[in-house]
Amino acid sequence: MSSLAEVIIDDIYPRLYFSLPRLPARASSTRLNERGFSILLLLEMKSKEGKTLTVGEIGKIGKLSNSDTTRKIKDLEKKGFVRKSICNSDERSKEVYLTDQGIQALSIEKEYRKQWFKKFIGALEEKEKAFLHDMLRKFCINHQP
C-alpha cells in the first residue's frame, strides 16, 4: 500500500497542478508577480505578529538566493511597495517594511485572488469546503514560516 505522501506526489499533485485554473495574466495596476505578492504577504503576516524581517530573513523563508532576494526587494522598493531601514540590532542588515502603497497593492491582489479561488472551490459542497478549510488550517499551524 502506498503512503499518503506517495499518493499525493505521484497522483494528486500532478492532477491538481495541470487541472487548476491559472490566475490569468492581466494588466494590473499593482504590477505584482507571484514572488512579489508572496513577499508582501509575508511582510503583512509578520507585521500583524508585531515582527519585522530583514532582507536575509525574507530570502531564507522564501528559499531564495541572496541575489534573487535583493533584486526582488529592489523591484518592490522601486514600485513604492516596501521601504528598507537599517536594522537596529545589526547595522549590516536592512529591515523591510510595507508602505501604504504596498498595503493597498496587496489588498487589491488579495481580493483578485479571493475571487479566483471562489470560482475554483465553487463546485464543492459546504461540508467539503469546511473539511478543506480545517485541513488547510491544520497544515498551516504545523508548517509556519
C-alpha positions as CSV (number, residue, x, y, z in Angstrom):
1,M,0.0,0.0,0.0
2,S,1.3,3.5,-0.9
3,S,1.9,6.1,1.7
4,L,-0.1,9.3,1.7
5,A,2.9,11.2,0.6
6,E,3.5,8.9,-2.4
7,V,-0.2,9.2,-3.4
8,I,-0.1,13.0,-3.1
9,I,3.1,13.4,-5.1
10,D,2.5,10.7,-7.7
11,D,-1.2,11.1,-8.3
12,I,-2.9,14.0,-6.7
13,Y,-0.3,16.8,-7.2
14,P,0.1,16.3,-10.9
15,R,-3.6,16.2,-11.5
16,L,-4.2,19.3,-9.4
17,Y,-1.2,21.1,-11.0
18,F,-2.4,20.6,-14.5
19,S,-6.2,21.0,-13.9
20,L,-6.3,24.0,-11.6
21,P,-7.2,27.2,-13.4
22,R,-4.3,29.5,-13.5
23,L,-4.5,33.1,-12.4
24,P,-4.9,34.8,-15.8
25,A,-2.2,37.2,-16.8
26,R,-3.5,40.7,-16.7
27,A,-2.6,44.2,-16.9
28,S,-2.7,45.1,-13.2
29,S,-2.3,48.4,-11.5
30,T,-0.2,46.7,-8.9
31,R,2.3,45.1,-11.3
32,L,2.9,42.3,-8.8
33,N,4.0,38.9,-9.9
34,E,3.7,35.8,-7.7
35,R,7.0,36.3,-5.9
36,G,6.3,39.9,-5.2
37,F,2.9,39.0,-3.9
38,S,4.3,36.3,-1.7
39,I,6.9,38.7,-0.2
40,L,4.2,41.3,0.5
41,L,2.0,38.7,2.1
42,L,4.9,37.5,4.3
43,L,5.6,41.1,5.4
44,E,2.0,41.6,6.2
45,M,1.8,38.4,8.2
46,K,4.9,39.2,10.3
47,S,3.8,42.8,10.8
48,K,0.5,41.5,12.3
49,E,2.6,39.4,14.7
50,G,4.5,42.6,15.6
51,K,7.7,41.4,13.9
52,T,9.9,42.8,11.2
53,L,12.0,40.9,8.7
54,T,15.4,41.6,7.2
55,V,16.2,41.1,3.6
56,G,18.1,37.9,4.6
57,E,15.2,36.5,6.6
58,I,12.9,37.1,3.6
59,G,15.3,35.1,1.4
60,K,15.6,32.3,3.9
61,I,11.9,31.9,4.4
62,G,11.2,32.2,0.7
63,K,14.1,29.9,-0.2
64,L,15.7,32.5,-2.4
65,S,19.3,33.2,-3.1
66,N,20.7,36.4,-1.7
67,S,20.9,38.0,-5.2
68,D,17.3,37.0,-6.1
69,T,16.0,38.4,-2.8
70,T,17.9,41.6,-3.2
71,R,16.7,42.0,-6.8
72,K,13.0,41.4,-5.8
73,I,13.2,43.7,-2.8
74,K,14.7,46.4,-5.0
75,D,11.9,45.9,-7.5
76,L,9.2,46.2,-4.8
77,E,11.0,49.3,-3.5
78,K,11.0,50.9,-6.9
79,K,7.3,50.4,-7.2
80,G,6.9,52.0,-3.8
81,F,5.5,48.9,-2.1
82,V,8.3,48.5,0.5
83,R,10.9,50.5,2.2
84,K,14.2,49.4,3.8
85,S,15.7,50.7,7.0
86,I,18.9,49.8,8.8
87,C,18.3,47.1,11.4
88,N,18.8,48.4,15.0
89,S,20.3,45.1,16.2
90,D,22.7,44.7,13.2
91,E,23.7,47.7,11.2
92,R,24.8,45.5,8.3
93,S,21.3,44.2,7.8
94,K,18.3,46.0,6.4
95,E,14.7,45.5,7.7
96,V,11.9,45.6,5.1
97,Y,8.6,47.3,5.7
98,L,5.3,47.5,3.8
99,T,4.4,51.1,2.7
100,D,0.9,52.4,2.5
101,Q,1.1,51.8,-1.3
102,G,2.3,48.3,-0.7
103,I,-0.7,47.6,1.7
104,Q,-3.1,49.0,-1.0
105,A,-1.5,46.8,-3.7
106,L,-1.6,43.8,-1.5
107,S,-5.3,44.4,-0.8
108,I,-6.1,44.7,-4.5
109,E,-4.2,41.5,-5.3
110,K,-5.7,39.6,-2.4
111,E,-9.2,40.5,-3.5
112,Y,-8.4,39.4,-7.1
113,R,-7.1,36.0,-5.8
114,K,-10.1,35.6,-3.5
115,Q,-12.5,35.9,-6.4
116,W,-10.4,33.4,-8.4
117,F,-10.4,31.0,-5.5
118,K,-14.2,31.3,-5.0
119,K,-14.6,30.1,-8.6
120,F,-12.1,27.3,-8.0
121,I,-14.0,25.9,-4.9
122,G,-17.4,26.8,-6.3
123,A,-18.1,23.1,-7.2
124,L,-17.6,22.0,-3.6
125,E,-20.5,21.4,-1.2
126,E,-20.4,23.3,2.1
127,K,-19.4,20.3,4.0
128,E,-16.4,19.7,1.7
129,K,-15.4,23.4,1.9
130,A,-15.5,23.1,5.7
131,F,-13.3,20.0,5.6
132,L,-10.9,21.6,3.2
133,H,-10.7,24.7,5.5
134,D,-10.0,22.5,8.5
135,M,-7.3,20.5,6.7
136,L,-5.5,23.6,5.3
137,R,-5.7,25.3,8.7
138,K,-4.1,22.3,10.4
139,F,-1.4,22.1,7.8
140,C,-0.6,25.8,8.2
141,I,-0.5,25.5,12.0
142,N,2.1,22.7,11.7
143,H,4.2,24.4,9.0
144,Q,4.7,28.1,9.9
145,P,7.4,30.1,8.2
